[in-house]
Structures are given as structure tokens and as C-alpha cells.
Amino acid sequence: MSFRGFCFCYNVIVMDTKELKGMPFSRINSLRRDHGFSSSTPNQCSLGARRDTMPLLPSKSQLQSRTSVAPFRQASQLLSLRPCRVKKSDDTEGNSSGESILLDEEILKRELQTAIEEENYAQAAKIRDSIRLLDEDTKTAVLAANARFYDSFKNGDLATMQNLWAKGDNVCCVHPGASGISGYDSVMESWEVVWMNYEFPLAISLKDVRVHVRGNVGYITCIELVRTRGGSWGGQFAINVFEKIDDQWFIFIHQASPIDV
């Protein structure tokens, strides 16, 4: 199986600005319009910048040497999936709840500081408890979303997996030993490929689970141990990133890297 990547090279012609000063004004405007030039130093400008794209194609033997994960030995369907490009979405819908959490937390922190400055320590203790409870409630919700993700993984439940992922082109999934995949449809297709050689349910155990949250974004790091029926345990270090949209936590990044267990 091959995964496509790209490196980019830029060919730039450098001219002395004295050459430009000797040109008619109409000629300079023509160069700006047809080729584009920009000043790089007081005495130089770059003219006619052009980007050349060269594909980097790892050999099959190189890829096979990196992983022994069984599902990807016959996963030729992944060739059609797009490279992973996590981009900032212009759609701000659904972020109001996360912004509200951040605002509440900032207000509580300011009130805590004021109470301390006024030596109102009883009030400060109450505010500190409120901050802690707000943080714990958010972490609990993210952990619950993570548990639902691994439950669908364990059972090969594609319908549940589809409901757990955020919709859009900004979601990204990196399966063990494979290149990143972006876009909701491509990510869902990749799970079908991963599961094609599995017998369910799988045995999945999580270790060293850590959760971090801020506002409407939370992420979990953990060691995921997966065992197929009749097989041995395989370990991955996983990062799962969640976003809160319309009061519900959705996963929008999953990355699993093979480790020795």
C-alpha cells in the first residue's frame, strides 16, 4: 500500500531594483499583473515565484517494515483516501456553549481573586469549589465520550461510530502505521477497512488515561491495548481530541501510534 505525500519547492527569479527603475511604468505594471513581484530587500525584488510539487512515494517494503498491523495488509481501499489536513473551520456554530464555559470559568477566577484580596476566605473557598466542580463535570463528559468511542470500536459498531464523529472536512484520523485521513466520509470509510479482518467483539483495555479540557475542546491521551480473537495484545499510544457542539462532545481527531507492549 502506498500513501502519498508532497514536498514543495519554489523557484524565484531575483532582480535588482535598478533594472526595474529603468523600465517604463507600463512595463512594471505588466510584470506585476502577469508574474507578480515583491520586494525582498531594499535593492532586490523577487519576480515570477513558481511552486513545483514533487510527490514522495514511500516504497511498499518501507511501509511494511514500519508496522505489522494485520488490517492494513489488504487495505488497498485506503489509496483513495485524502491526506490528513486539519484546518480551522470558519463555521462557529455550536461554539457558544464552550465559550460560555470559558466565560464562566474566567468570571469565577476573577471573583476568587477579588475575594482573596478582600480577605473573604469563606467566599474564596466556595468559589474555588465551584471552579473545581465545573472542571470535573467537563472532564467527566469528555471521558464518557471517549468510553463511547472505544465501545463502538470494540463492537465494530459503525452506526455508533458515525454518530460519535464531528461532521465536516476538519476531522482527522491516523490509524496505526498509516498516513492521516481527513474528512468525515473518508474517516468512516477507513474504519470499515480497519474492521474488515476483525471478528467482534474485540478485547480493548485502556491504561494511563489522562484528560485535559478547556472550554469547548478536550483531549485524552492513553495507552490502548487491543486483542483480536485468537491473537495477541497490540499496543498503541492514542490521542483523542473532542469538541463540544450543541452541548454534545464529538471526536474530531484520533491518532494511534504502535508501541511495544
N, C-alpha and C positions, 0 to 999 in steps of 0.2 A: 504494500500500500504506500502511496506517495502523498505527501502533504505539501502544498505549495506555499512558498514564502517569497518575499521580494526584497531586493535591496535597490536603492535609488542613487543614481549618480547625476550630477549637474554639470553640464558643460557651459562655461561662461566665457565670453569674449570680453577682455578688458581693454578699454580705450583711454587714451589721455584726453583730458577735457580740452586741451589746446586744439585737438583735432575738431572737437565739436564747435569751439568758438569760431573756427574758420569756415564753418558750414553756414549756408543760408538758413534763416529761421524756419522756412517752409520745409527744408530737408530734415531739420531736427525734429519737427513735429511729425514728419513721416516716419522717422525711426522710432519715436515714442509710440506711435499708433501701431506700426506693423511688427515691431520686435520687443519694445519695452526696454527702458534702461533706467538704472537707478544709481545714484552716487554712492560709492563705497568708501572713497577718501576725498579730501578737498581737490585732488588733482586727477582722480580716476573715476570712471563710472563703469558699471557692468552692462553689457549690451547683449541681447539675444539669449537670455538664460533658457536652457532647454533641459528637460529631465529625461533621462534614459532609464528604462526599467529592465532589470535583468533578473529572470526567475532563478531562484535557488531551489534545486530539486534534490533532496537527500536520496541516496540510493536505498533500495529495498533492504539490503543487508545491514545498512546503518540503522534503519528504523527497527528492524527485527532484533538487533543486538541491544537496543535500549529497553526492551520490555518483553515479557513472556506472557502478557495478559491474553488469555485464550480468545475472547470475543473479537479481538481486532485482527486475528489471523485471517478471518474470512469476511472482514468488514469492508469490502470494496465499495459499498454504497456510500461510505464517508467521503469518497473522492469528490462528490458533487457538493459537499457542504462548504460554506464560505469560511474564510479565515476569521479569527476572533478579533473584533474591533469593538471595544467597549467605548461608546461615545455618550456624551452628555445629551440627554433628551431635552428638547425645547418645550415639551409638554409638562406643565407644572400642575396639572390637575391631580388631586389626591395628596398633594404635599401639605395641605393646610393643617391636617391633624398632627403631622410631625413637627411643623413649625410651631404649633400650639404647645406641644410638649416642651420644645426648646424654650419657648417664651415663658411657660410656667416655671421651668427649672431656673431660668435666669432671674425671674421675679423673686422666687424663693431664696435664691442665693443673695440677692440684694437685701431682702428683708432680714436674712440671717446676719449679714454684716452690720446692718443698722442696729439689730437687737444686741449684738456683741458690743458695738461702740457705746450703746446706751446702758450697757451692763445689765440688760434684761435677760439674764441667763435662762430663766424658766421658759421664756418665749423662744429663745435661741434653740433650746433643746427640742421644743415642739417642731420648729421649722426644720431642724436637722432630721428629725424623724420623718417628716413629710417628704423631704428630698430623697431619703433612703427608700421609702416605700414607692415613690414614683419610679426610681431607678430599678427596684426589684420587680415591680409589675411589668415594666418594659422588657427586662431580661427574661422573665418567665414566659412572656408571649413569644419572644424570639426562639427560646428553647422549645416551646410547643410546636412552632412552625418547623423547626429542624427535625423534631421527632416525627412529624407527619411526612416529611421528605424521606427519611430513612425507612419508614414503614411502607411507603409506596415502592421504594427501591427493593426492599426485602421481598415483597409480594409480586413484583413485576406489574404493578397496577398503573397502567398508562393513563387511564382516565383521571385518577387522582393526581398523578404527576403533572398532567396538563393543567389542572386547576391550581397547583401549587406555584407554578412559574408565572412571573410577570409577563404580560404580553408586550411585544414590541421588538425592535431591532437591537436594543441595547443590552439584552440578556446575553450571557456568555457561559459556555460550559467547556471544561477541559477534562476529558476522561484520561485515565492513567495511560501514559505512553503515547498519547495522541495530541495532535495540534488543537488549538482552540476553535470553537464553533460559535458563531454568533447568529442571533435572530431566533425568534420563538419557534418557528416551523422547523428550522434546521436542528435546533436543540432537541425538539421532540422526536424527530427522525433518528437522531443519534442514540437516544435511549432505546428505541426499537432495535437498533443494530447491536447495542451492547447486550441486550437481553436475549438475542436470537439463539444463543447456545446455552442459556441457563435453564435449569429445572428449579421451579419455585416450590416452596419458599426458600430463600437463601438464609444463611445464618449471618447476622451482622451484629458486631459488638463495637461500641464506641468507647474510647479511652481519652484521658487528658482533655476533656471538653472545657473550652473557655469561651465565654460570651462577652461581647462588648457592644454597647449601644450608645447612640447619640441622636436624639431627635427621631426622625423617621427612618434611620438607617441603623442596622445592627449586623454584626458578623460573628460567626462561630468558627473556631479552629478546633480540630480534633484529630485523633488517630482512628480511622475506620478500618476494622478488621472484617473481611468478607470471606466466607467459605461456601463453595458450591457443594451440592450433594455428591458425596464420594471424593471430594477434593480436599486440599489443604488450605489453611488460612493464608490469605493475601492481605498485606497491609498497605494503606495509603495515608499520607498526611493530607487532610482535606480542609479547605476554606469554603464556607458557605456564607454568602452575603445576602441579606434580606432588606427589603424596603417596605415600609408601611404605606399602603394605598387604600383609601376609603376604609380606614380602621381595620384593615386586614394585612397581615405580613405575608409577602410573596418573596420567593427566592429569585434573584436575578443574576447571581454568579455562583457557580460551583466549580471548584478546581480540586482534583485529586492527583497527587504525585506518589508513585510507588516508593515504598521504603522496605528495608529488611526487617523482618519480624522474627 
